[in-house]
């Protein structure tokens, strides 16, 4: 299994769909369908019960190619 932290989420483990090989700099890992993986992660986060963590919101924002300002216009929030 590969602990896939490159997306910014700490709880993603890949059982398959990746390749690894040793290089002179250490182990190199490539994900076979990173766009499909990120789309699946985004769908799972959209269906998540409860609040999103900061990392999950950041992942969704970058996956949707939204700036912080754009996200704020889509989801206006006021602080207490």
N, CA, C and O atoms as a GROMACS GRO file, in nm:
protein
  320
    1UNK      N    1   0.084  -0.118   0.000
    1UNK     CA    2   0.000   0.000   0.000
    1UNK      C    3   0.089   0.124   0.000
    1UNK      O    4   0.199   0.125   0.055
    2UNK      N    5   0.037   0.229  -0.063
    2UNK     CA    6   0.111   0.353  -0.072
    2UNK      C    7   0.032   0.464  -0.004
    2UNK      O    8  -0.086   0.485  -0.034
    3UNK      N    9   0.096   0.535   0.086
    3UNK     CA   10   0.034   0.647   0.156
    3UNK      C   11   0.047   0.770   0.066
    3UNK      O   12   0.153   0.830   0.056
    4UNK      N   13  -0.063   0.805   0.001
    4UNK     CA   14  -0.065   0.912  -0.099
    4UNK      C   15  -0.094   1.045  -0.031
    4UNK      O   16  -0.210   1.080  -0.007
    5UNK      N   17   0.012   1.119   0.000
    5UNK     CA   18  -0.003   1.247   0.068
    5UNK      C   19   0.016   1.365  -0.027
    5UNK      O   20  -0.002   1.480   0.013
    6UNK      N   21   0.051   1.339  -0.151
    6UNK     CA   22   0.078   1.446  -0.246
    6UNK      C   23  -0.043   1.534  -0.272
    6UNK      O   24  -0.028   1.649  -0.315
    7UNK      N   25  -0.163   1.483  -0.248
    7UNK     CA   26  -0.285   1.561  -0.270
    7UNK      C   27  -0.316   1.655  -0.154
    7UNK      O   28  -0.407   1.737  -0.164
    8UNK      N   29  -0.242   1.644  -0.045
    8UNK     CA   30  -0.265   1.729   0.071
    8UNK      C   31  -0.353   1.666   0.177
    8UNK      O   32  -0.375   1.725   0.283
    9UNK      N   33  -0.402   1.546   0.150
    9UNK     CA   34  -0.486   1.475   0.247
    9UNK      C   35  -0.401   1.368   0.314
    9UNK      O   36  -0.324   1.298   0.248
   10UNK      N   37  -0.415   1.355   0.446
   10UNK     CA   38  -0.330   1.260   0.518
   10UNK      C   39  -0.389   1.120   0.530
   10UNK      O   40  -0.320   1.028   0.575
   11UNK      N   41  -0.514   1.100   0.490
   11UNK     CA   42  -0.579   0.971   0.512
   11UNK      C   43  -0.608   0.896   0.382
   11UNK      O   44  -0.707   0.822   0.374
   12UNK      N   45  -0.524   0.914   0.280
   12UNK     CA   46  -0.546   0.845   0.152
   12UNK      C   47  -0.437   0.740   0.134
   12UNK      O   48  -0.318   0.772   0.129
   13UNK      N   49  -0.479   0.615   0.126
   13UNK     CA   50  -0.388   0.502   0.104
   13UNK      C   51  -0.430   0.432  -0.025
   13UNK      O   52  -0.547   0.399  -0.042
   14UNK      N   53  -0.335   0.408  -0.114
   14UNK     CA   54  -0.364   0.341  -0.240
   14UNK      C   55  -0.325   0.194  -0.231
   14UNK      O   56  -0.212   0.161  -0.195
   15UNK      N   57  -0.419   0.109  -0.263
   15UNK     CA   58  -0.395  -0.034  -0.265
   15UNK      C   59  -0.342  -0.078  -0.402
   15UNK      O   60  -0.264  -0.172  -0.412
   16UNK      N   61  -0.386  -0.007  -0.506
   16UNK     CA   62  -0.341  -0.038  -0.642
   16UNK      C   63  -0.352   0.091  -0.724
   16UNK      O   64  -0.389   0.196  -0.671
   17UNK      N   65  -0.321   0.083  -0.852
   17UNK     CA   66  -0.331   0.200  -0.938
   17UNK      C   67  -0.209   0.289  -0.934
   17UNK      O   68  -0.215   0.406  -0.974
   18UNK      N   69  -0.099   0.235  -0.886
   18UNK     CA   70   0.025   0.312  -0.883
   18UNK      C   71   0.142   0.220  -0.916
   18UNK      O   72   0.134   0.098  -0.904
   19UNK      N   73   0.252   0.282  -0.957
   19UNK     CA   74   0.375   0.209  -0.986
   19UNK      C   75   0.487   0.269  -0.903
   19UNK      O   76   0.491   0.391  -0.882
   20UNK      N   77   0.577   0.187  -0.856
   20UNK     CA   78   0.692   0.238  -0.783
   20UNK      C   79   0.818   0.172  -0.836
   20UNK      O   80   0.818   0.057  -0.880
   21UNK      N   81   0.926   0.249  -0.831
   21UNK     CA   82   1.055   0.195  -0.871
   21UNK      C   83   1.164   0.267  -0.793
   21UNK      O   84   1.146   0.380  -0.749
   22UNK      N   85   1.274   0.200  -0.778
   22UNK     CA   86   1.387   0.258  -0.706
   22UNK      C   87   1.470   0.342  -0.802
   22UNK      O   88   1.495   0.303  -0.917
   23UNK      N   89   1.513   0.457  -0.754
   23UNK     CA   90   1.600   0.544  -0.832
   23UNK      C   91   1.724   0.576  -0.747
   23UNK      O   92   1.733   0.533  -0.632
   24UNK      N   93   1.814   0.648  -0.803
   24UNK     CA   94   1.932   0.688  -0.728
   24UNK      C   95   1.899   0.784  -0.615
   24UNK      O   96   1.982   0.807  -0.527
   25UNK      N   97   1.780   0.840  -0.617
   25UNK     CA   98   1.737   0.935  -0.514
   25UNK      C   99   1.637   0.874  -0.416
   25UNK      O  100   1.588   0.944  -0.326
   26UNK      N  101   1.607   0.747  -0.432
   26UNK     CA  102   1.510   0.681  -0.345
   26UNK      C  103   1.396   0.624  -0.428
   26UNK      O  104   1.408   0.612  -0.550
   27UNK      N  105   1.288   0.588  -0.364
   27UNK     CA  106   1.174   0.529  -0.434
   27UNK      C  107   1.094   0.637  -0.506
   27UNK      O  108   1.066   0.743  -0.449
   28UNK      N  109   1.057   0.612  -0.630
   28UNK     CA  110   0.972   0.701  -0.708
   28UNK      C  111   0.838   0.633  -0.729
   28UNK      O  112   0.832   0.514  -0.761
   29UNK      N  113   0.730   0.707  -0.711
   29UNK     CA  114   0.596   0.652  -0.724
   29UNK      C  115   0.519   0.736  -0.824
   29UNK      O  116   0.523   0.859  -0.820
   30UNK      N  117   0.448   0.669  -0.915
   30UNK     CA  118   0.360   0.740  -1.008
   30UNK      C  119   0.221   0.679  -0.999
   30UNK      O  120   0.205   0.557  -0.995
   31UNK      N  121   0.121   0.766  -0.997
   31UNK     CA  122  -0.018   0.723  -0.992
   31UNK      C  123  -0.067   0.710  -1.135
   31UNK      O  124  -0.045   0.801  -1.216
   32UNK      N  125  -0.132   0.599  -1.168
   32UNK     CA  126  -0.173   0.571  -1.306
   32UNK      C  127  -0.279   0.668  -1.357
   32UNK      O  128  -0.270   0.711  -1.472
   33UNK      N  129  -0.378   0.705  -1.276
   33UNK     CA  130  -0.486   0.795  -1.319
   33UNK      C  131  -0.510   0.898  -1.210
   33UNK      O  132  -0.609   0.891  -1.138
   34UNK      N  133  -0.418   0.992  -1.198
   34UNK     CA  134  -0.427   1.090  -1.089
   34UNK      C  135  -0.551   1.177  -1.102
   34UNK      O  136  -0.611   1.213  -1.001
   35UNK      N  137  -0.591   1.212  -1.224
   35UNK     CA  138  -0.712   1.294  -1.241
   35UNK      C  139  -0.836   1.217  -1.195
   35UNK      O  140  -0.923   1.274  -1.129
   36UNK      N  141  -0.845   1.090  -1.230
   36UNK     CA  142  -0.956   1.007  -1.186
   36UNK      C  143  -0.957   0.990  -1.036
   36UNK      O  144  -1.063   0.991  -0.973
   37UNK      N  145  -0.839   0.972  -0.978
   37UNK     CA  146  -0.828   0.957  -0.832
   37UNK      C  147  -0.876   1.084  -0.764
   37UNK      O  148  -0.952   1.078  -0.667
   38UNK      N  149  -0.832   1.200  -0.812
   38UNK     CA  150  -0.871   1.326  -0.750
   38UNK      C  151  -1.021   1.350  -0.766
   38UNK      O  152  -1.085   1.404  -0.674
   39UNK      N  153  -1.078   1.313  -0.880
   39UNK     CA  154  -1.222   1.327  -0.900
   39UNK      C  155  -1.298   1.239  -0.799
   39UNK      O  156  -1.398   1.282  -0.742
   40UNK      N  157  -1.251   1.117  -0.779
   40UNK     CA  158  -1.314   1.027  -0.682
   40UNK      C  159  -1.303   1.082  -0.541
   40UNK      O  160  -1.400   1.078  -0.465
   41UNK      N  161  -1.186   1.132  -0.505
   41UNK     CA  162  -1.168   1.191  -0.372
   41UNK      C  163  -1.263   1.309  -0.352
   41UNK      O  164  -1.322   1.324  -0.246
   42UNK      N  165  -1.277   1.393  -0.455
   42UNK     CA  166  -1.366   1.508  -0.447
   42UNK      C  167  -1.511   1.464  -0.426
   42UNK      O  168  -1.584   1.522  -0.346
   43UNK      N  169  -1.554   1.360  -0.499
   43UNK     CA  170  -1.690   1.308  -0.481
   43UNK      C  171  -1.712   1.256  -0.340
   43UNK      O  172  -1.816   1.280  -0.279
   44UNK      N  173  -1.614   1.183  -0.290
   44UNK     CA  174  -1.626   1.128  -0.153
   44UNK      C  175  -1.633   1.240  -0.050
   44UNK      O  176  -1.708   1.231   0.048
   45UNK      N  177  -1.554   1.346  -0.071
   45UNK     CA  178  -1.558   1.458   0.023
   45UNK      C  179  -1.691   1.532   0.015
   45UNK      O  180  -1.742   1.580   0.116
   46UNK      N  181  -1.748   1.542  -0.106
   46UNK     CA  182  -1.877   1.608  -0.123
   46UNK      C  183  -1.987   1.531  -0.051
   46UNK      O  184  -2.085   1.592  -0.006
   47UNK      N  185  -1.974   1.400  -0.041
   47UNK     CA  186  -2.074   1.316   0.027
   47UNK      C  187  -2.047   1.299   0.176
   47UNK      O  188  -2.127   1.237   0.246
   48UNK      N  189  -1.937   1.353   0.224
   48UNK     CA  190  -1.897   1.334   0.363
   48UNK      C  191  -1.999   1.395   0.458
   48UNK      O  192  -2.047   1.507   0.436
   49UNK      N  193  -2.032   1.322   0.561
   49UNK     CA  194  -2.120   1.372   0.667
   49UNK      C  195  -2.036   1.460   0.760
   49UNK      O  196  -1.922   1.427   0.790
   50UNK      N  197  -2.092   1.568   0.805
   50UNK     CA  198  -2.021   1.655   0.898
   50UNK      C  199  -1.936   1.758   0.826
   50UNK      O  200  -1.942   1.774   0.704
   51UNK      N  201  -1.857   1.827   0.904
   51UNK     CA  202  -1.774   1.936   0.853
   51UNK      C  203  -1.649   1.883   0.783
   51UNK      O  204  -1.596   1.777   0.815
   52UNK      N  205  -1.603   1.962   0.685
   52UNK     CA  206  -1.476   1.932   0.619
   52UNK      C  207  -1.362   1.989   0.702
   52UNK      O  208  -1.377   2.093   0.766
   53UNK      N  209  -1.249   1.921   0.700
   53UNK     CA  210  -1.130   1.975   0.763
   53UNK      C  211  -1.072   2.082   0.671
   53UNK      O  212  -1.112   2.094   0.556
   54UNK      N  213  -0.977   2.159   0.722
   54UNK     CA  214  -0.912   2.262   0.641
   54UNK      C  215  -0.843   2.198   0.520
   54UNK      O  216  -0.850   2.252   0.410
   55UNK      N  217  -0.777   2.085   0.540
   55UNK     CA  218  -0.708   2.017   0.430
   55UNK      C  219  -0.807   1.967   0.324
   55UNK      O  220  -0.779   1.974   0.204
   56UNK      N  221  -0.922   1.918   0.368
   56UNK     CA  222  -1.023   1.869   0.274
   56UNK      C  223  -1.081   1.984   0.192
   56UNK      O  224  -1.101   1.971   0.072
   57UNK      N  225  -1.108   2.096   0.256
   57UNK     CA  226  -1.159   2.213   0.185
   57UNK      C  227  -1.055   2.266   0.087
   57UNK      O  228  -1.089   2.302  -0.026
   58UNK      N  229  -0.929   2.270   0.128
   58UNK     CA  230  -0.821   2.313   0.040
   58UNK      C  231  -0.810   2.221  -0.081
   58UNK      O  232  -0.792   2.268  -0.193
   59UNK      N  233  -0.822   2.089  -0.059
   59UNK     CA  234  -0.818   1.995  -0.170
   59UNK      C  235  -0.931   2.022  -0.268
   59UNK      O  236  -0.907   2.029  -0.389
   60UNK      N  237  -1.052   2.037  -0.218
   60UNK     CA  238  -1.167   2.063  -0.306
   60UNK      C  239  -1.149   2.195  -0.382
   60UNK      O  240  -1.179   2.203  -0.501
   61UNK      N  241  -1.101   2.297  -0.313
   61UNK     CA  242  -1.082   2.426  -0.376
   61UNK      C  243  -0.982   2.417  -0.491
   61UNK      O  244  -1.006   2.470  -0.599
   62UNK      N  245  -0.870   2.351  -0.468
   62UNK     CA  246  -0.770   2.339  -0.573
   62UNK      C  247  -0.817   2.245  -0.683
   62UNK      O  248  -0.786   2.267  -0.800
   63UNK      N  249  -0.890   2.140  -0.648
   63UNK     CA  250  -0.942   2.047  -0.749
   63UNK      C  251  -1.039   2.119  -0.842
   63UNK      O  252  -1.044   2.090  -0.962
   64UNK      N  253  -1.116   2.213  -0.788
   64UNK     CA  254  -1.212   2.289  -0.868
   64UNK      C  255  -1.150   2.414  -0.930
   64UNK      O  256  -1.219   2.493  -0.995
   65UNK      N  257  -1.019   2.432  -0.910
   65UNK     CA  258  -0.945   2.548  -0.965
   65UNK      C  259  -1.004   2.681  -0.919
   65UNK      O  260  -1.017   2.775  -0.997
   66UNK      N  261  -1.039   2.688  -0.792
   66UNK     CA  262  -1.092   2.811  -0.734
   66UNK      C  263  -0.986   2.879  -0.649
   66UNK      O  264  -0.913   2.813  -0.574
   67UNK      N  265  -0.978   3.010  -0.660
   67UNK     CA  266  -0.893   3.085  -0.569
   67UNK      C  267  -0.966   3.096  -0.435
   67UNK      O  268  -1.084   3.062  -0.426
   68UNK      N  269  -0.897   3.144  -0.334
   68UNK     CA  270  -0.963   3.163  -0.205
   68UNK      C  271  -1.073   3.267  -0.218
   68UNK      O  272  -1.180   3.253  -0.158
   69UNK      N  273  -1.048   3.371  -0.296
   69UNK     CA  274  -1.148   3.476  -0.315
   69UNK      C  275  -1.271   3.422  -0.388
   69UNK      O  276  -1.384   3.455  -0.353
   70UNK      N  277  -1.249   3.339  -0.490
   70UNK     CA  278  -1.363   3.280  -0.564
   70UNK      C  279  -1.446   3.191  -0.473
   70UNK      O  280  -1.569   3.193  -0.477
   71UNK      N  281  -1.379   3.113  -0.392
   71UNK     CA  282  -1.450   3.025  -0.300
   71UNK      C  283  -1.534   3.105  -0.203
   71UNK      O  284  -1.646   3.066  -0.169
   72UNK      N  285  -1.481   3.218  -0.158
   72UNK     CA  286  -1.554   3.302  -0.064
   72UNK      C  287  -1.681   3.360  -0.126
   72UNK      O  288  -1.779   3.384  -0.055
   73UNK      N  289  -1.681   3.382  -0.258
   73UNK     CA  290  -1.803   3.432  -0.322
   73UNK      C  291  -1.906   3.320  -0.340
   73UNK      O  292  -2.026   3.345  -0.339
   74UNK      N  293  -1.858   3.198  -0.357
   74UNK     CA  294  -1.949   3.084  -0.372
   74UNK      C  295  -2.010   3.044  -0.238
   74UNK      O  296  -2.128   3.012  -0.229
   75UNK      N  297  -1.926   3.045  -0.134
   75UNK     CA  298  -1.970   3.007   0.001
   75UNK      C  299  -1.942   3.122   0.097
   75UNK      O  300  -1.845   3.118   0.173
   76UNK      N  301  -2.026   3.224   0.095
   76UNK     CA  302  -2.001   3.337   0.186
   76UNK      C  303  -2.013   3.294   0.332
   76UNK      O  304  -2.107   3.224   0.370
   77UNK      N  305  -1.918   3.335   0.411
   77UNK     CA  306  -1.914   3.299   0.552
   77UNK      C  307  -1.887   3.426   0.632
   77UNK      O  308  -1.807   3.511   0.591
   78UNK      N  309  -1.952   3.438   0.743
   78UNK     CA  310  -1.921   3.551   0.832
   78UNK      C  311  -1.865   3.495   0.962
   78UNK      O  312  -1.908   3.390   1.009
   79UNK      N  313  -1.771   3.566   1.017
   79UNK     CA  314  -1.711   3.525   1.143
   79UNK      C  315  -1.790   3.585   1.257
   79UNK      O  316  -1.844   3.695   1.244
   80UNK      N  317  -1.799   3.512   1.369
   80UNK     CA  318  -1.877   3.564   1.485
   80UNK      C  319  -1.812   3.685   1.547
   80UNK      O  320  -1.864   3.740   1.644
   0.00000   0.00000   0.00000
